[in-house]
């Protein structure tokens, strides 16, 4: 199963923690690293902007990417969030297997 490293940035730690928790809870990510705040410089709508952001490193499997992207877009406060996925060429096999296990979609609820 292909493993992905997905990157996004949030405007503050509270938003980053909330999104990270939800992605792991919903099994869309096995692990999310919340990094130290950084400064981003970018061009937006014809102007050079600068903002403080909190980067997230999200580990998931390729099969869950579409649902992961949808969840990020649904909850992200930016009009156009950065969501980029990088396929992992190699990794510790046991770790990659753990990512696959933790992001396996839960079975549908068949209770009444």
N, C-alpha and C positions, 0 to 999 in steps of 0.2 A: 504494500500500500504506500502510495507517495505521501511524504510528509512535507508540509509547507511551514514557512515562517512568514507570518503576516504582520505588517507594520501599520500602525496608525498613531495619530497624535490627538490628545484631548486638551482642552483649555486649562484644566486644573486637576489636582489630585483627586478631589471628590468625584468628579466625572469619570476619571480613569479607573478608580476603585469600583465604582458602580458598574461600569461596563465590563471590567475584567471579571467581577464576581458573577455577573449574569451569563457571560460567555462560558465560564467553567461550569456553572450550575446547569446550564442547558446542554452540556456536553458538546458544545461547538468548538471548544478549546480544551486541550489537556492541561495547559499551563499558560498563564499570562504574566510576563514580567513587566512591572511598572517601574520605569526608569526615572532617574533624577530629572527635574525640570530642565528644559533647554530653551534657547532662543532660536526662533525660526525666522528667516528672512526670505520673502517670496514676493512675486508679482501677482497682484490680484486686481482685476478690473482696471488695468492700466496704471496702477500705482504700486510702488515698492512699499511693502508692509513689513512690520516686525512684530512678533508676538511671543509671549512665553507659552510653552506647551509642555505636556507630559507625554513622552513616547511610551507606547505599548509594544512589546514583542509577544506575539500570539503564536503558539504552536498548535497545529491542527493537521488533519489529513485532507488530501485533495477532495475526497468524496464529500466532505462537509463544508467546502469553501463557499458554495452558493448560499447556503443557509447562514453561515458566519457573516458573509458580506451583507446580506439582507438585515441581519440583527444589528450590525454596526451602523448601517445607513439609517435604520429606523430610530436608533437611540442617539445618534451623533448630533451634537448641536451645530456643527458647521454646515453651511449650504453645500459645500463640495469637500467632503472629508478625504484625506489621504488614506487610501486602502490599497496596499501593494502586497503581493504574495511572491515569495522567493522559494522555489523548490529546493529542498535539501538534497545535495548530491550524495552525501554520506553522513553517517552518524553512528553512535554506539547502538548496535542492533537492539539491545534490551530497552534502551530509551525510546527508540523509534516504535518498537512493539507496544510500549506503554502508551505512547501518544495515540496509536491506532486503537488500543483498547479503551482509553478514556474518552475518545471522540466517537465511538460507535453509537449510532443513533439508538435511543431507547426503544424497546418494543412498544407498539401502540397499546393504549389502555383499553382493555376489553371489558372492564367492570361496568356494571349497570348503574 
